[in-house]
Amino acid sequence: MKHPRPRPLLIVSLFTRLRRNAVDLRIVNDVREGRAAAEAPAYRAKYRLLDTAPKTGIIDTPAHAGGWPELKFTETPPDTDGDGMPAARELGFKPDPNNAADGVEDADRDGYTNLEEYLNATDPRVFADYVVRR
């Protein structure tokens, strides 16, 4: 089976829809900015880093990076077959909400199972090229 032209991951997964907590946001920002926002004081002292040197991002405890974020939980949507995907999601993308085996299937053959597509908020019917080429 020939696949349609691959789409970039950013477009397919709609990165803006990902829910991130404070730790995720700090890490993403560190990567985007190319510098770390946190560091364990003991690390700087141990390796005798100058005060003017950039932070390394190496921490000993969550407190060095602002502590644990408050994580908010929501009610789990109904999953009639126990495959990890809500029944409403399965109905929307045409897997069978009464077939637990469809969670491990890969309908678009992009290397991600239906369950992984659900967890990443991607469409399990659309082939996506997840390989980064330079």
C-alpha positions, 0 to 999 in steps of 0.5 A: 500500500502506498502512503499519501505524502507524509505531513510534518509532525507539527501539523499532524499532532497540532502541537498547540493542543498539548497540555503541559504542566509547569515542569513541561513548560520549563523544559520546553522553554529551556530547549527553545531558549538554549539555556537552563532556568534552574540549577542545584547550588551544590553543583555550581559549587562542586565544579567551581563554576563562575557566577557569570557562567550560564546555569547548567540545568542540573538539579538535585531536587524539584525545589531547585526548579520551583518545586512540584507543579499542582497537577489537576485531574479530570474524570476518566472518560468511559472506555467500554473495551478497556484498551485505554482509548475512550469509547467516544474517541473510538467512535470518532475515528472508526475503531470498534469501542467494543474491541480491545484489540484495536488499541494495538493496531496501526491503521495508517502504518506510521509506526504508532498504534491507535492508543499512541495516536490517541495519547498524542492527539493525532489522527490514526487514519492519517499517515504521518512521517515522524522522522526528522530530516536535516 
